[in-house]
Amino acid sequence: MSQHTIPCETLTDWIEIDFRDESNQPLSGLTATVTDAAGNSRQLKLTGGPQLITCLAPGAVTLTFDTDSWLKAVMSRRPLNAAETSAVPEYVKAAKGFNNTAKQHLQATVGDFWQQPPTAAVAERHQAGKGKSGAIELLSRNSYVVEIQAFKWLTVRMGLFFDGTANNTYNVDWGRQQQERAAHYCMNRFSVESQEQALELAAQCQAPMPKAMENLSATNEYTNVQKLEWLYANQLYGAGLLQFGLYVKGIGTSLEEPANGIDDDDAFAGVAAGRGDNGVESRVEQALNDVCQNKLKSQWGRLAKQYDGVGKFEFDLFGFSRGAAAARHCANMVLREKDNLFQAALAKHCSDVPLRSDIDWQNNEHCQIHFVGIYDTVAAIATLWDGIDPHDEHNGDVKLWLDPKRVKKVVHLTANPRDEFRYNFSLNSLNNASRNPTAPFFEAVLPGAHSDLGGGYYSRQFFDGKVQSYNPLFTETKLVAAYHSRLPKNAVSSNSPVAFGQGDDPALTAKVMASNAGKKVLREIDRLVTMNWCQTSDLSIDYVVRPVLQGNKNREPEERVTVKLTMTRIVEGDLSRLYLRLMAGLAKFSGVNFDDGAFEQKWSSDSSYKVEDLNSHFNLLGRSFAAICEEVLQQATQGQLHPLLGDESFRRALRPHFIHHSADVVSVAGGFIVPYIPNDGNARAVHPAVKGK
């Protein structure tokens, strides 16, 4: 006897039934309750394909399934897209049913066969009798193929773009206007015929600047985070997919829209400590609420008639600096089982957006971090527990470890620890990291300082017309060393290779350079020149000699000296544009949906993206920097890392005019704080990611 047959002794009728989805795949594994016209009931487990049920009383037959199991099974089936047609009609015609009976094709809904309506609302089109065949009536002595209407679930893919500390696009726009106004003021006041004359303008011409220019965020260019968001596809990208992006202002900057062209003052707690209302944790919570309230909720209305609800959430997360820490923290907040910030934001703002009733937030088929693209993670969270020290690995409740089972792809571009070595800018490295760009978790160590990777330094392309030649905008002046010591009583001669900032008294200069402070400055000069940061002509020395008060009047008076070393160079801001191409290419290779038109056109036509060889600085190792950038993009879109990016000679060639010397010894707060002080040995501290932290 066939396993598909229920035996009988006295009842003689039968029914043959075959449940299939829109793709003509059988439904199986479910148990139905079969009831005949006489009220006799039995259980039938679907095994896939036609099943014969015998021993039935003549007349109507009903089949019902446990509502939750039935819904879950049907909801998981893929609907046909607009270009597809159902294969079920041809399947029905292909063979006769039991007893050579012609098969009948019924187009039914999930509501036609559930035991009772579910507690969660189901769209009207899935209720009983709403299928193309209308009210379903099954009669004995018939063979049926029942095609169940699929649910049309929308996949929502959202890109969150967390900008870096003190980076804010709205303030950038305003700040550029002020810089261009000041540059034109100075260039019109002085005749400029050479680069040397242009450099002198910074000292000769002090154009009035609004007080708001004291905000760090007003003196930056757009970062790569913003530029990636502009490339991102903000549209219904394809059948069943809604995608949109959200730019999130940088840690420490105001969330308010600019009232007079400039946001409120940058917040100290956010900029300095990564905490407070504009800190990492707050910014993540704000972003998740914002994307639900102002993106998903507003766009669902025009899609509600086409879809039954949202069946899957996918995330692309981008960030720079503390924004990279925010992106990593956001991934954890979206994926966590308890106290989930994203689910809370959905409940608060999107109660009218249906979700599939069987949604499993711990299942990648329903919720997944698709791509994380981050630049140089510096969490630098200062807490009371660590002595308010942003240098260490303690980051409070900010979570940086990423789950390889839930996060599909990560690209982490980090600054070389010999280029970026500030004490307060320790790197938070990536867990499970590989140096292979096609690996799930990829981390690269690249030439450049922190903002050379993530962006923010001025490129000449950022400005209009002749302002591109106004070198004070691209001049980096850094107090790179300041040492104190006693001044020796006698010295033979000065051996400084560097010019002095004040009038040169040979005898005094000899004593200064023979002091311990002078010797340390000479070693610093040797380091900078040997490592190709600059030439000796880019350096200058200043010193101050002060008498030391003596308690004993009979002792010969002593003097102390402070020796300072300043480096002044023209540094182009275009290196970040190379790394913009690297990230965009690897993201595209990994399946991030960019706007095709923008991706094709912006690289060469948009002043925020394009690279041109504007002067001799752009000739590197006999090659065009612009051409190298183009090659980096092309190779990255194929999942490859350009060999030059790991070449030490290329890094050395970049040093003088493309890599900023981010560290300095300038003090603030009355000399008590040196925010950009170098780390010990001029080497960066690196903190590994630890699970659970």
C-alpha positions in Angstrom: 0.0 0.0 0.0 1.3 3.5 -0.9 2.5 5.7 2.0 0.3 8.5 0.4 -2.9 6.5 1.0 -5.1 6.4 4.1 -6.8 3.0 4.2 -10.6 2.5 4.8 -13.1 -0.2 5.1 -16.6 1.3 4.7 -16.1 4.8 3.3 -15.5 4.8 -0.4 -14.8 8.4 -1.6 -11.4 9.9 -2.0 -9.6 13.2 -2.8 -6.2 13.9 -4.2 -4.5 17.1 -3.3 -1.1 18.7 -4.1 0.0 22.0 -2.4 2.5 24.1 -4.4 3.9 27.6 -4.2 4.1 30.2 -7.0 7.5 28.8 -8.1 5.8 25.3 -8.5 7.7 23.9 -5.5 5.8 21.5 -3.2 4.9 22.4 0.3 6.0 19.6 2.7 6.5 18.8 6.3 3.3 20.3 7.5 0.4 18.5 9.2 -3.1 19.2 8.0 -6.4 18.2 9.6 -8.7 16.6 7.0 -12.4 16.6 7.7 -15.0 14.9 5.4 -18.7 15.7 4.9 -19.7 13.3 7.7 -17.4 15.1 10.2 -14.7 12.4 10.2 -11.3 13.9 10.9 -7.7 12.6 10.5 -4.2 14.0 10.3 -2.3 14.2 7.0 1.4 15.1 6.8 2.4 16.7 3.6 5.3 14.8 2.0 5.5 16.9 -1.2 3.6 16.2 -4.4 0.2 14.7 -5.0 -1.3 12.9 -2.0 -4.3 10.6 -2.1 -6.7 10.6 0.8 -9.3 7.7 0.9 -12.0 6.5 3.2 -14.0 9.7 2.9 -17.7 10.3 3.0 -19.1 11.8 -0.2 -19.3 15.6 -0.4 -17.3 18.6 0.8 -13.8 18.1 2.3 -11.9 20.7 4.4 -8.2 20.9 5.1 -6.8 23.2 7.8 -3.3 23.8 9.2 -2.0 25.0 12.5 -2.0 28.8 11.8 1.5 29.6 13.0 3.2 26.7 11.2 1.2 27.3 8.1 1.9 31.0 8.0 5.6 30.4 8.6 5.8 27.9 5.7 4.0 30.1 3.2 5.7 33.3 4.3 9.1 31.8 3.6 8.3 31.1 -0.1 9.5 33.4 -2.8 6.9 35.2 -4.9 7.2 35.6 -8.6 8.6 38.8 -9.9 7.1 40.9 -12.6 9.0 39.2 -15.4 8.1 35.6 -14.3 5.0 33.5 -15.0 3.7 30.7 -12.9 4.8 27.2 -14.0 1.9 25.6 -12.1 -0.6 25.6 -15.0 1.8 23.6 -17.2 2.5 21.2 -14.3 -1.3 20.7 -14.0 -1.7 19.8 -17.6 1.3 17.5 -17.7 -0.4 14.5 -16.0 -3.8 13.1 -15.0 -4.8 12.7 -11.4 -6.0 9.6 -9.5 -8.4 7.4 -11.5 -7.4 9.3 -14.7 -9.1 12.4 -13.3 -8.3 15.8 -14.8 -6.5 17.9 -12.3 -8.1 21.2 -11.2 -5.8 24.2 -10.6 -6.9 26.3 -7.6 -5.2 29.6 -6.8 -5.8 30.0 -3.1 -4.5 32.1 -0.2 -3.0 31.2 3.2 -6.3 32.3 4.8 -8.2 29.6 2.9 -6.5 26.9 5.0 -5.6 28.3 8.4 -7.4 27.0 11.5 -8.1 30.5 12.7 -6.9 34.0 11.8 -3.6 34.9 13.4 -3.2 37.5 16.2 -1.0 39.7 14.0 -2.7 41.4 11.1 -2.4 39.9 7.7 -3.1 41.8 4.5 -6.6 41.6 3.0 -5.4 39.8 -0.1 -4.3 36.8 2.0 -7.7 36.4 3.7 -10.0 33.5 2.9 -11.7 33.8 -0.5 -9.3 36.5 -1.7 -7.3 34.4 -4.1 -7.9 34.3 -7.9 -10.1 31.2 -7.5 -12.3 33.0 -5.0 -13.9 30.9 -2.2 -12.3 27.5 -2.1 -14.6 24.4 -2.0 -13.0 21.0 -2.1 -15.2 18.0 -3.1 -14.5 14.3 -2.9 -13.6 12.3 -6.0 -11.5 15.2 -7.4 -7.8 15.9 -7.9 -6.6 19.3 -7.0 -3.4 21.3 -7.4 -3.6 24.2 -5.0 -1.2 27.1 -5.7 -0.8 29.2 -2.6 -0.4 32.9 -3.2 3.0 34.0 -1.9 3.6 36.9 0.4 5.5 39.8 -1.1 8.0 40.9 1.4 10.1 44.0 1.0 13.8 43.9 1.9 14.8 47.1 3.4 18.5 47.9 3.0 19.7 51.0 4.8 23.1 52.7 4.7 24.2 54.6 7.8 27.2 56.9 7.3 28.7 58.0 10.6 31.1 61.0 10.1 34.2 61.5 12.1 34.9 63.5 15.2 34.2 67.2 14.6 33.2 66.5 11.0 30.0 68.0 9.8 29.0 68.5 6.2 26.7 71.5 6.9 29.5 73.4 8.6 31.9 72.4 5.8 29.8 74.3 3.2 29.7 77.4 5.4 33.4 77.2 6.2 34.5 77.0 2.6 32.6 80.2 1.9 34.5 81.9 4.6 37.9 80.6 3.5 37.3 81.6 -0.1 36.2 85.1 0.9 39.4 85.5 3.1 41.6 84.1 0.3 40.2 86.5 -2.3 40.6 89.4 0.2 44.3 88.6 0.7 45.0 87.8 -3.0 43.4 91.1 -4.1 45.3 93.0 -1.5 48.7 91.6 -2.4 50.1 90.8 -5.8 51.0 87.2 -5.9 53.5 86.0 -8.5 55.2 83.0 -6.9 54.5 80.3 -4.3 57.0 82.0 -1.9 55.0 85.2 -2.0 51.8 83.3 -1.5 53.2 81.6 1.6 54.1 85.0 3.0 50.4 86.1 2.7 49.5 84.1 5.7 51.6 86.3 7.9 51.0 89.6 6.1 47.3 89.3 5.6 44.8 88.6 8.4 41.4 88.7 6.8 38.6 89.0 9.4 37.0 85.6 10.2 33.7 84.9 11.9 34.0 83.5 15.5 32.2 80.4 14.3 35.3 79.4 12.3 36.8 78.4 15.6 34.7 75.2 15.3 36.9 72.4 14.0 34.0 71.2 11.8 34.0 74.5 9.9 37.7 74.2 8.9 37.4 70.7 7.2 36.6 69.5 3.8 33.9 66.8 3.2 35.1 63.5 4.5 35.0 60.2 2.6 32.0 59.2 4.7 29.9 62.0 3.2 31.2 61.3 -0.3 30.3 57.6 0.0 26.8 58.6 1.1 26.4 60.7 -2.0 27.4 57.7 -4.1 25.0 55.4 -2.4 21.8 54.4 -4.2 18.9 56.2 -2.5 16.0 54.6 -4.3 13.9 51.5 -4.8 16.8 49.7 -6.4 15.0 46.6 -7.7 12.0 44.4 -7.3 11.4 43.7 -3.6 14.2 46.0 -2.4 14.0 49.4 -0.8 17.3 51.1 -0.2 18.1 54.4 1.3 21.1 56.1 3.0 21.4 58.4 6.0 24.3 60.8 6.7 25.0 61.1 10.4 26.8 64.2 11.6 30.2 63.6 13.2 30.7 62.9 16.9 30.8 66.1 18.9 28.9 68.3 16.4 25.4 69.6 16.6 22.4 67.6 15.4 20.5 70.8 14.7 20.1 72.2 11.2 22.2 75.3 10.6 20.3 78.5 11.4 22.7 81.0 10.0 24.8 78.8 7.8 26.7 77.2 10.7 25.7 74.7 13.3 26.0 75.3 17.0 29.5 75.1 18.6 31.1 71.7 18.6 30.5 70.0 21.9 33.6 69.5 24.1 32.3 66.2 25.7 31.7 64.7 22.3 34.9 66.0 20.6 37.3 65.4 23.5 35.8 62.3 25.2 33.3 60.7 22.7 30.6 60.9 25.3 27.5 62.9 26.1 24.5 63.9 23.9 26.8 64.1 20.8 29.0 61.1 21.7 29.2 57.7 20.1 26.4 55.9 21.9 24.0 58.8 21.6 24.7 59.3 18.0 24.0 55.6 17.2 20.7 55.8 19.0 19.8 59.0 17.3 20.7 57.6 13.9 18.5 54.5 14.3 15.6 56.6 15.4 16.2 59.0 12.5 16.3 56.3 9.9 13.1 54.7 11.1 11.2 58.0 11.5 12.4 60.0 8.5 13.3 57.3 6.0 11.4 54.0 6.4 8.1 55.5 7.8 7.9 58.1 5.1 8.6 55.8 2.2 6.4 52.9 3.3 3.2 54.7 2.4 3.9 54.5 -1.3 4.8 50.9 -1.1 2.1 49.5 1.2 -0.2 48.4 -1.7 2.6 46.5 -3.4 4.0 44.6 -0.4 2.7 42.7 2.6 5.4 44.2 4.9 9.1 44.0 5.6 10.6 40.6 5.5 14.3 41.4 5.9 16.5 44.3 7.1 20.0 44.7 5.7 22.5 47.2 6.8 25.5 48.9 5.2 27.5 50.8 7.8 30.2 53.3 7.1 32.3 55.4 9.4 35.5 57.3 10.1 37.4 57.8 13.4 34.9 57.8 16.2 32.3 57.4 13.4 34.0 54.1 12.7 33.5 53.2 16.3 29.9 54.3 16.0 29.4 52.0 12.9 30.8 49.0 14.8 28.7 49.8 17.9 25.6 50.2 15.7 26.2 46.8 14.2 26.1 45.4 17.8 23.0 47.3 18.7 21.1 46.1 15.7 22.1 42.4 16.3 21.8 42.1 20.0 19.1 39.9 21.5 18.1 42.1 24.4 17.6 45.9 24.6 17.8 46.1 20.8 17.9 49.8 19.8 16.8 49.2 16.2 13.8 47.1 17.3 12.9 49.8 19.8 13.1 52.5 17.1 10.9 50.5 14.8 8.3 50.0 17.5 8.3 53.7 18.3 8.2 55.2 14.8 7.0 52.5 12.4 4.1 50.8 14.0 2.2 51.0 10.7 4.9 49.1 8.9 4.0 45.4 9.0 6.8 42.9 9.7 6.5 39.2 8.8 5.0 37.5 11.8 7.8 34.9 11.9 10.7 37.4 11.8 13.7 36.0 13.6 16.1 38.8 14.5 18.9 36.3 15.1 18.6 34.8 11.7 20.6 36.3 8.8 17.7 35.6 6.5 15.7 38.2 8.3 18.4 40.7 9.6 22.0 41.0 8.6 24.8 43.5 8.5 25.8 43.2 4.9 28.8 45.6 4.7 30.9 47.6 7.2 33.3 50.1 5.5 35.3 52.0 8.1 38.3 54.3 8.2 40.8 54.2 11.0 38.7 53.4 14.1 39.6 55.6 17.0 37.0 55.1 19.7 39.0 57.1 22.3 36.3 57.0 24.9 37.4 58.8 28.0 35.6 57.6 31.2 36.0 58.2 34.9 37.0 54.5 35.3 40.1 54.9 33.2 41.1 58.3 34.5 39.5 60.2 31.6 42.2 58.8 29.3 41.2 58.3 25.7 44.5 56.5 25.0 43.7 53.2 26.5 41.5 50.3 25.4 38.6 51.0 27.8 35.7 52.4 25.9 32.8 52.1 28.4 29.7 50.6 26.8 30.8 51.1 23.2 31.0 47.7 21.5 33.6 47.3 18.8 33.8 43.5 18.3 32.0 42.3 15.2 30.3 38.9 15.0 31.7 37.0 11.9 28.5 34.9 11.8 26.3 38.0 11.5 28.4 40.5 9.6 29.0 39.5 6.0 31.9 41.8 5.0 34.1 44.3 6.7 36.7 46.6 5.2 38.9 48.5 7.7 41.4 51.0 6.2 43.9 52.0 8.9 46.8 54.6 9.0 50.4 53.4 9.2 51.5 53.5 12.8 54.6 55.5 11.9 52.5 58.1 10.1 49.7 58.4 12.7 51.2 58.2 16.2 49.3 60.6 18.4 48.9 59.5 22.0 45.1 60.2 22.0 44.5 58.5 18.6 45.1 54.8 19.5 43.8 52.4 16.8 41.0 49.9 17.7 41.8 47.1 15.3 39.4 44.6 13.8 38.8 41.1 15.1 39.3 38.1 12.8 41.2 40.4 10.4 42.9 39.3 7.2 45.2 41.1 4.9 43.4 39.6 1.9 40.9 42.1 0.4 38.5 39.2 -0.6 38.4 37.8 3.0 35.2 38.4 5.0 37.0 40.7 7.4 39.8 42.7 5.7 42.1 45.2 7.4 44.8 47.2 5.6 47.6 49.3 6.9 48.1 52.2 4.5 50.3 55.3 4.1 49.0 58.4 5.8 47.8 60.0 9.0 44.3 59.6 10.4 42.5 62.2 8.2 44.7 61.4 5.2 42.6 58.2 5.1 39.1 59.3 6.2 39.3 62.8 4.7 38.9 66.4 6.0 42.1 68.0 4.8 41.7 70.6 2.1 42.3 69.6 -1.5 42.9 72.3 -4.1 40.0 70.8 -6.0 37.7 71.8 -3.1 38.0 75.5 -4.0 37.2 77.5 -7.0 39.4 79.3 -9.5 42.5 81.0 -8.4 41.9 80.1 -4.7 43.4 76.7 -5.8 46.8 78.4 -6.0 46.5 80.2 -2.6 49.0 78.1 -0.7 48.3 79.3 2.8 45.2 77.1 2.7 47.4 74.0 2.1 50.3 74.9 4.3 50.8 72.8 7.4 52.7 74.5 10.2 53.5 72.2 13.1 55.3 72.7 16.4 56.9 69.3 16.3 59.2 69.5 19.3 59.7 71.6 22.4 62.4 70.8 25.0 63.6 72.4 28.2 67.0 72.1 29.9 69.7 74.1 31.6 71.8 76.3 29.4 75.5 75.3 29.5 77.9 78.1 30.5 80.2 77.5 27.6 80.0 76.1 24.1 82.4 76.0 21.2 80.1 76.4 18.2 76.6 75.8 16.8 76.1 72.9 14.5 72.4 73.4 13.7 71.5 72.7 10.0 68.3 74.7 10.5 67.6 78.4 10.4 66.7 80.2 13.6 63.5 82.1 13.9 65.0 85.0 15.8 68.2 87.1 15.3 71.2 84.8 15.5 73.6 85.5 18.3 76.4 83.0 17.5 77.6 82.7 21.1 74.2 82.2 22.5 73.1 79.9 19.7 76.2 77.8 20.4 75.2 77.4 24.0 71.5 76.7 23.1 72.4 73.9 20.7 74.9 72.4 23.1 72.2 72.2 25.8 70.3 68.9 26.3 67.2 70.6 24.8 69.2 71.6 21.7 70.7 68.2 21.3 67.2 66.6 21.4 66.0 69.1 18.8 68.9 68.1 16.6 67.9 64.5 16.9 64.3 65.4 16.0 65.6 67.2 12.9 67.5 64.1 11.9 64.4 62.0 12.3 62.2 64.2 10.2 64.7 64.6 7.4 65.8 61.0 7.4 62.2 59.7 7.3 61.5 62.2 4.4 58.9 64.2 6.3 60.6 67.4 5.0 63.8 69.1 4.0 65.9 71.1 6.5 64.6 74.3 4.7 61.1 73.4 6.0 62.3 73.6 9.6 63.0 76.5 11.9 64.2 76.8 15.5 63.2 79.2 18.2 64.4 79.4 21.7 63.8 81.3 24.9 66.4 81.7 27.6 65.2 82.5 31.1 67.2 83.0 34.3 66.6 80.6 37.2 66.1 82.2 40.6 68.7 81.0 43.1 68.2 80.6 46.8 71.8 81.2 47.5 72.9 84.7 46.4 76.5 83.7 46.3 76.0 81.0 43.7 76.5 81.9 40.1 73.1 82.5 38.4 71.8 79.7 36.1 69.8 79.9 32.9 67.2 77.6 31.4 66.4 77.3 27.7 63.3 76.2 25.8 64.1 75.1 22.3 61.2 74.7 19.8 61.2 73.1 16.4 58.6 74.1 13.8 58.0 72.4 10.5 56.2 74.3 7.7 55.3 72.5 4.5 52.7 72.6 1.7 50.7 69.4 2.0 48.1 68.4 -0.5 44.8 67.0 0.8 44.2 64.5 -2.0 45.5 61.3 -0.4 42.1 60.7 1.1 40.6 60.8 -2.4 42.7 57.8 -3.2 41.3 56.0 -0.2 37.8 57.1 -1.2 38.3 55.1 -4.4 39.7 52.1 -2.6 36.7 51.9 -0.2 34.1 52.6 -2.9 35.7 49.9 -5.2 35.9 47.3 -2.5 32.3 48.1 -1.4 31.0 47.7 -4.9 32.9 44.5 -5.3 31.2 43.3 -2.1 27.7 44.0 -3.4 27.0 47.5 -2.0 24.5 49.2 -4.3 25.8 52.5 -5.5 24.1 54.9 -7.9 25.4 53.8 -11.3 25.4 57.3 -12.8 27.1 58.9 -9.8 29.7 56.1 -9.7 30.5 56.6 -13.3 30.6 60.4 -13.4 31.7 61.9 -10.1 35.3 60.6 -10.2 36.1 62.9 -13.1 33.5 65.7 -13.0 32.8 66.5 -9.3 35.2 68.8 -7.5 34.7 66.8 -4.3 35.9 63.6 -6.0 38.2 64.3 -8.9 42.0 64.2 -8.8 44.2 66.2 -11.1 48.0 66.6 -11.2 48.0 70.3 -10.4 51.7 70.7 -9.6 55.0 68.8 -9.3 53.9 67.3 -5.9 51.6 65.0 -7.9 54.6 63.3 -9.6 55.4 60.3 -7.4 58.1 57.8 -8.3 57.9 59.1 -11.8 54.2 58.4 -12.0 51.0 60.5 -12.1 49.1 60.5 -8.8 45.8 61.0 -10.7 46.6 57.9 -12.8 47.4 55.9 -9.6 44.1 56.9 -8.1 42.3 55.6 -11.2 44.2 52.3 -11.0 43.3 51.9 -7.4 39.6 52.3 -8.1 39.6 49.9 -11.0 41.5 47.2 -9.1 39.4 47.6 -6.0 36.2 47.0 -8.0 37.8 43.6 -8.8 38.5 42.9 -5.2 42.2 43.7 -5.4 44.6 46.0 -3.5 46.9 48.1 -5.6 50.5 46.9 -5.0 51.8 50.4 -4.5 49.7 50.8 -1.3 52.0 48.2 0.4 55.2 49.6 -1.1 57.5 51.4 1.4 59.0 53.5 -1.4 55.6 54.8 -2.3 54.9 55.7 1.3 58.2 57.5 1.5 57.5 59.4 -1.7 54.1 60.5 -0.3 55.5 61.8 3.0 56.7 65.3 2.1 53.6 66.6 0.3 50.7 64.2 0.9 51.0 62.8 4.4 50.1 65.2 7.2 52.2 65.3 10.4 49.2 65.1 12.7 51.2 65.1 15.9 52.4 68.2 17.6 53.3 69.6 21.0 51.0 72.6 21.2 49.4 72.9 24.6 45.9 74.2 25.5 44.1 75.0 28.7 47.0 77.0 30.1 49.5 74.4 29.2 47.9 71.5 31.0 46.6 69.6 27.9 48.6 68.7 24.8 45.8 67.1 22.7 48.0 65.9 19.8 51.1 64.9 21.7 53.1 62.0 20.1 52.9 58.6 21.6 56.1 57.1 23.0 58.7 56.3 20.3 56.6 58.0 17.7 54.7 54.8 17.2 51.0 54.3 17.5 49.3 52.2 20.2 47.0 49.5 18.8 44.2 47.9 20.8 42.8 44.5 19.6 39.0 44.0 19.5 37.8 41.7 22.3 34.6 39.7 22.1 31.9 41.3 24.2 33.6 44.7 24.2 
